[in-house]
């Protein structure tokens, strides 16, 4: 299954949250002797199943998945770690004569694979990170973002002021290496022969899917799952627990907001998240073939993949 350039094939399936990537990728991987590599940063963490809409154990029994449940919620996974692990998974899948599917909604992860980003791994410096976090407590994330802007305007332009974790990481790398954070991300030649397929549906229908998914999370026990994470000693300030759903439920458990407000905020923030996802993958991108989510999409996508593999 190698292209004329001897690059091994990689099928990528993208699309907004709740559009149906999980079931679509499962069906395609079953039909095409494939395995799935998660490109969703939220699925890395153990014990966070319901709030991330993680593939169930039954679904993972149907098709072998990679990069799911590989870290505890208090462990930090950098983009460099993801790239290394994803590359190892692709190589392992090909070595066994199977077809890798990279599936997910974390745009940065997918773009890093497609564009061959080369990011040096800089080991975390706990003392420096703590100092930066304490500084942020004193001056606020927006003021810390302005300090980053003074040191590395390009990096600051790619990081939103509320995203304290990424601001701290950028400053940590700059102060550790003495080099600009933005200069340490280089693009190399693509490593794989990539076919990128996108799923989409009308915005109104997508919002209905999102609302149904949120209700399902509560039916399946999102409140109990969040309480269990807190009972295990994980702090609410941890980045994984700031994910949509967990953050709001933690506020509910603390008596700060009502359940009705939890659901309202989750719907609102998820809609905002969908719009941010769209910034990574434009519908006019010539490198992406888009399909209308629905019963016929899987057959259409399978036909495109089979044609791609025969070239």
C-alpha positions in Angstrom: 0.0 0.0 0.0 2.8 2.4 -0.8 2.6 5.4 -3.1 4.9 5.9 -6.0 7.0 8.1 -3.7 7.4 5.2 -1.3 5.5 7.1 1.4 3.1 5.0 3.3 -0.6 5.9 3.2 -2.3 7.6 6.1 -6.1 8.2 6.0 -7.2 11.2 8.1 -10.8 11.8 9.1 -11.7 15.2 10.4 -14.8 17.2 11.3 -16.4 19.1 14.1 -17.3 17.6 17.4 -20.5 15.4 17.3 -20.6 15.2 13.5 -20.1 11.4 13.6 -16.4 10.8 13.2 -16.3 7.9 15.7 -18.9 5.6 14.0 -17.7 6.6 10.5 -14.1 5.7 11.3 -15.1 2.5 13.0 -17.0 1.3 9.9 -14.2 2.3 7.5 -11.5 0.7 9.6 -13.5 -2.5 9.8 -14.1 -2.6 6.0 -10.4 -1.7 5.1 -8.4 -3.7 7.7 -7.5 -0.6 9.6 -6.7 0.7 13.0 -7.5 4.1 14.5 -5.1 6.6 16.0 -6.8 9.3 18.1 -6.0 12.9 17.2 -8.1 14.3 20.0 -6.1 15.7 23.0 -9.0 15.0 25.3 -9.0 11.3 24.8 -5.4 10.9 26.2 -6.6 10.8 29.8 -7.7 7.9 31.8 -11.0 8.2 33.8 -12.3 10.9 31.5 -14.6 8.8 29.3 -18.1 10.3 29.4 -17.2 14.0 29.2 -14.9 13.4 26.2 -17.4 11.1 24.3 -14.5 8.6 24.2 -15.1 5.5 22.1 -16.6 2.8 24.4 -14.8 -0.4 25.3 -17.1 -2.2 22.9 -16.2 0.1 20.1 -12.5 -0.3 20.9 -13.0 -4.1 20.8 -14.3 -3.7 17.2 -11.2 -1.8 16.0 -7.8 -1.4 17.7 -7.3 2.2 18.9 -4.1 4.1 19.7 -3.4 7.1 21.9 -6.4 6.6 24.1 -6.0 6.3 27.9 -2.3 6.8 27.8 -1.9 9.4 30.6 -3.3 10.4 34.0 -5.1 13.7 34.2 -2.2 15.3 36.0 0.3 14.4 33.3 1.2 16.9 30.7 1.2 15.8 27.0 3.0 18.2 24.7 2.5 18.4 20.9 6.0 16.9 20.5 5.0 13.9 22.6 1.9 13.4 20.5 3.9 13.6 17.2 6.4 11.0 18.4 3.7 8.7 19.7 1.5 9.0 16.6 4.5 8.4 14.4 5.3 5.2 16.3 1.7 4.1 16.0 1.6 4.6 12.3 4.9 2.7 11.8 3.5 -0.2 14.0 0.3 -0.4 12.1 2.0 -0.5 8.8 4.5 -3.1 10.0 1.6 -5.4 10.6 0.2 -4.8 7.2 -2.8 -2.8 8.3 -4.0 0.7 7.3 -3.8 3.6 9.8 -6.7 6.1 10.3 -5.9 9.3 12.1 -9.2 10.5 13.5 -10.0 13.6 15.6 -10.9 17.1 16.2 -7.8 18.7 17.6 -6.8 20.7 14.6 -3.2 21.4 15.8 -2.5 17.7 16.1 -3.8 16.9 12.6 -2.0 19.9 11.0 1.2 19.0 12.7 1.1 15.5 11.1 0.0 16.7 7.6 2.5 19.5 7.4 5.4 17.6 8.9 6.0 19.8 11.9 9.3 19.2 13.6 9.1 20.3 17.2 12.0 19.7 19.6 11.0 18.2 22.9 11.9 20.5 25.8 11.6 18.8 29.1 9.3 20.5 31.6 11.0 22.6 34.3 8.7 22.2 37.3 10.3 25.0 39.3 10.2 27.5 36.5 6.6 26.5 35.6 5.5 27.0 39.2 7.2 30.4 39.2 5.4 31.4 36.0 2.1 30.1 37.3 2.5 32.1 40.5 3.4 35.2 38.4 0.2 34.6 36.5 -1.8 34.5 39.7 -0.4 37.9 40.6 -0.8 39.7 37.3 -3.4 37.6 35.4 -3.3 35.7 32.2 -3.8 38.7 29.9 -0.8 40.5 31.5 1.3 37.4 31.2 0.2 37.2 27.5 1.5 40.7 27.0 4.9 39.7 28.5 5.0 36.8 25.9 4.1 39.3 23.2 7.1 41.4 24.1 9.4 38.4 23.9 7.9 36.5 21.0 5.1 38.4 19.1 4.6 35.5 16.6 4.0 33.0 19.4 1.7 35.4 21.2 -0.4 35.9 18.0 -1.1 32.1 17.9 -2.1 31.8 21.6 -5.3 33.3 23.0 -4.8 35.4 26.2 -7.1 33.1 28.3 -5.1 30.0 27.5 -2.8 30.2 30.5 -1.4 26.7 30.0 0.0 27.5 26.6 1.3 30.9 27.6 3.2 29.4 30.5 4.6 26.6 28.2 5.8 29.1 25.6 7.5 31.2 28.3 9.0 28.1 29.8 10.5 27.0 26.5 11.8 30.5 25.8 13.5 30.8 29.2 14.8 27.3 29.1 16.3 27.3 25.7 17.0 31.0 25.1 15.3 30.7 21.7 11.9 32.0 20.5 9.1 29.6 21.0 7.8 30.4 17.5 11.2 29.6 15.9 11.2 26.1 17.3 8.4 24.8 15.2 9.7 24.0 11.7 7.9 22.3 8.9 9.6 19.4 7.1 8.5 17.3 4.1 5.3 15.3 4.8 6.1 11.9 6.1 3.1 10.1 4.7 0.9 9.8 1.6 -2.1 11.5 3.1 -5.7 11.3 2.2 -7.8 13.8 4.2 -11.5 13.3 4.4 -13.9 15.6 6.2 -17.4 15.1 7.6 -19.8 18.0 7.7 -23.5 18.7 8.2 -25.7 21.8 8.3 -25.0 24.0 11.4 -28.6 23.6 12.7 -28.3 19.8 12.5 -24.9 19.9 14.1 -26.2 21.9 17.0 -29.0 19.4 17.5 -26.4 16.6 17.6 -24.4 18.5 20.2 -27.4 19.1 22.4 -28.3 15.4 22.2 -24.7 14.4 23.0 -24.7 16.7 26.1 -27.9 15.1 27.4 -26.5 11.7 26.8 -23.4 12.6 28.9 -25.6 13.4 31.9 -27.7 10.3 31.3 -24.5 8.2 31.4 -23.1 9.8 34.6 -21.0 12.8 33.8 -21.6 14.3 37.3 -20.5 11.0 38.9 -17.5 10.7 36.7 -16.3 14.2 37.5 -16.9 13.7 41.3 -14.8 10.5 41.0 -11.9 12.4 39.5 -12.0 15.0 42.3 -12.2 12.2 44.9 -9.0 10.7 43.4 -7.3 13.9 44.3 -7.1 15.6 40.9 -7.2 19.3 41.2 -9.9 21.3 39.4 -7.1 23.6 38.0 -5.6 20.8 36.0 -5.8 21.5 32.2 -7.8 18.3 31.4 -10.4 19.2 34.0 -10.8 22.6 32.4 -12.3 20.8 29.3 -15.9 21.5 28.3 -18.2 19.7 30.6 -15.8 19.0 33.4 -15.3 22.7 34.2 -19.0 23.4 34.4 -19.8 20.3 36.5 -17.0 21.1 38.9 -18.7 24.5 39.4 -22.0 22.7 39.9 -20.5 20.4 42.5 -19.1 23.4 44.3 -22.5 24.9 44.5 -21.6 27.8 42.3 -24.0 27.2 39.4 -27.2 25.3 38.8 -27.6 22.2 36.6 -29.6 24.3 34.1 -26.7 26.8 33.9 -24.2 23.9 33.4 -26.2 22.7 30.4 -26.6 26.2 29.0 -22.9 26.9 29.3 -21.9 23.5 27.8 -24.1 24.2 24.8 -22.7 27.7 24.4 -19.1 26.8 24.8 -19.3 23.8 22.5 -20.8 25.9 19.7 -17.9 28.3 20.2 -15.5 25.3 20.1 -17.0 24.1 16.8 -16.3 27.5 15.2 -12.7 27.4 16.4 -12.4 23.9 14.9 -13.6 25.3 11.5 -10.6 27.7 11.5 -8.2 24.7 11.2 -10.0 23.1 8.3 -11.7 25.3 5.7 -14.3 23.9 3.4 -12.5 25.4 0.4 -9.2 23.7 1.3 -8.3 21.7 -1.8 -6.5 19.1 0.3 -9.7 18.0 2.0 -12.5 16.0 0.4 -15.7 16.8 2.3 -18.7 14.5 2.7 -22.2 15.1 4.1 -22.5 13.2 7.3 -25.3 10.6 6.9 -26.0 7.0 5.8 -24.4 7.3 2.4 -21.1 8.9 3.6 -19.4 5.7 4.6 -19.8 4.1 1.2 -18.7 7.2 -0.6 -15.6 7.6 1.6 -14.7 3.9 1.3 -14.8 4.2 -2.5 -12.5 7.2 -2.4 -10.1 5.4 0.0 -9.9 2.3 -2.2 -9.2 4.4 -5.3 -6.5 6.3 -3.3 -4.8 3.0 -2.2 -4.7 1.7 -5.8 -2.9 4.6 -7.3 
